[in-house]
Amino acid sequence: MTRPKCKICNHAERAKIESEILAGVSLREIAKSYGFSRMAPSTHKPHMGVSFQEAIVKQEERRNLSVYDSILALHDKTLLILNRAEQEGDLRTCLLAVSEARRNLELISKLTGELKDNTVNILINPEFQQVSVAIFNALEAYPQARLAVSEVLSAD
């Protein structure tokens, strides 16, 4: 008696399905997305052969990655989810993935130095607050000057 052929091996999107398996997407989620039985992705794993074994090794290597490399891997996964949500027309997930991708890019650009966040809020700086109090105390005898300084400091 011949065994039935693996539905994933014969699927037009085999490469994409395998990349999702390797990316760690839930096997149950993959099965549901492509209309397979719950066991199909897990049954397919041995058919992935050497590439699957190499992927397992890469997963182990990923555990030892730098923060930067880990963020890049997360960004890749975010883009995979975004792509899938777009294909399925899932706008809510698309927006969430776009938002996450934006945060990933912001973090990556900060780590690489492409985005410099040099914003300093001097108003909350304790030294500035001390100087402000000293100035206002010194100007107590000069109400017009005190008012003028106050207006200049509070102007946008």
N, C-alpha and C positions, 0 to 999 in steps of 0.2 A: 504494500500500500504506500503510495507516495504522499509525502507531507505537503500540506498547502503552502503556497509561496508566501513569503513575507510581504505584507502589504506596503511596508515602508521601503523595502528594497526596490519595489516596482513602482513606487510613487514618483510622479513628475517633479516633486519638490524634495526629493530625498536629501540633497545637500543641505537645504535650508533646515529640514527637520533634524538632521544630524548635528548641524551647528547649534540648534536650540538645545538638543540633548547635552552637547558638550559645554554649552554656556550655563548649564545648570537649571534650565527652565523645568518646572515640575513635569514629570512624565504624564501625570494625570491631565495636566493642562494641555500638553501637546496632543495627547490622544483625543481630548475633547475638541480641540481646534481643528483637527484634520479628519474627525469622524472615525477614528480607529477605536478598537476595543481598548479597555484600560491597560491591558497587558502588552499590547503591540509594541510600544516604544521600548519596554524592558526586554521583550523577546528579540527585538531588533539589535540590541547592543552587541551581541557576539558577531553579528554580521558586519559590524563596523570594522572588525579586524584590527590591523596594526594601527590604523588612525585612531581608534578608540583607546588602545593601549598608550599611544603617544599622548593623547589628550589627558589621560589619567596622570601621566608623568608631568605634563604641563600644569595640571591643577596643583600638584604637589609643589612645583616650582613657584606657582603664583602665591602660595602661602608664604613664601619667603621674599616677596617683592617689596620694593620701597613704597612709601606712601604715594609718591607720584605715580608709579606704575599701577598701584592698586586703584587709584582714582581713574586712570585711563581705562582700566578694565571695567570699572563701574560705568564709565561713560559709554563704552562699547555696548554694554548690556542695556543701558538706557536707550540707546539708539535702536537696538534690536526690538525692544518693547515698543518704541515709538513707531517703527516701521510696521510692526505687526498690527498695532492699533489702527494705523492709517488704512491698512489693507482691509481690516474688518469694519471700518467706519465707526470705530468706537471713539467718539469725539472727547468724552470725558477723560479717558485714558491718554489720548493724544495730548490734551492740554496738560495733564499731570506730568507726562514724559517730557514735553517741551520745557515745562518749568524746571524739572529736575536737570535736564540737559543744560539749561542756562546756568543753573547753579554749579554744575560740574565744570562748565567752561570758565566761569568766574574763578573758581578755585584753581583750576589748572593754570589760568593766566596769571593768577597771583603767585603760584609756585614757580612759574617760569620767568616771572618778572615782566611779563607783557602788560599787566595791569597793576599800576601802582596806586595804592590807597594811602595817600598822604594827607588825608583830611584830619585836621585837628580841631576839636571844639575847645577853643580857649576859654569860653565862658564857664566850663565846668572844672577848669584847672584850679586847684586850691591856691596856687601862688597868685594867679590872676585875681581870684576872689579877695585875697588878702590885700593886694595892691589897690583894688577898687575900693575896699572899705577904708584904707588909709587915705586915699585921695578924697573920698567923700567926707571923712572926718576932718581933714585939713581944710576943706572948702566950707566947713560949717559956718564960718564967719562971713562967707561971701556967697549968699544965696543965689545971686544971678549967675555967678561962675559955676556953682554947683549944679544948677538947672541946665546950663549950657553943656557941661560935661556929661550929665545924665542923658540929655537928648542925643548927643553925638554917639555915646556908647550903646544906646538902645536902638539906633537907626539901623535899618536893614541895608 
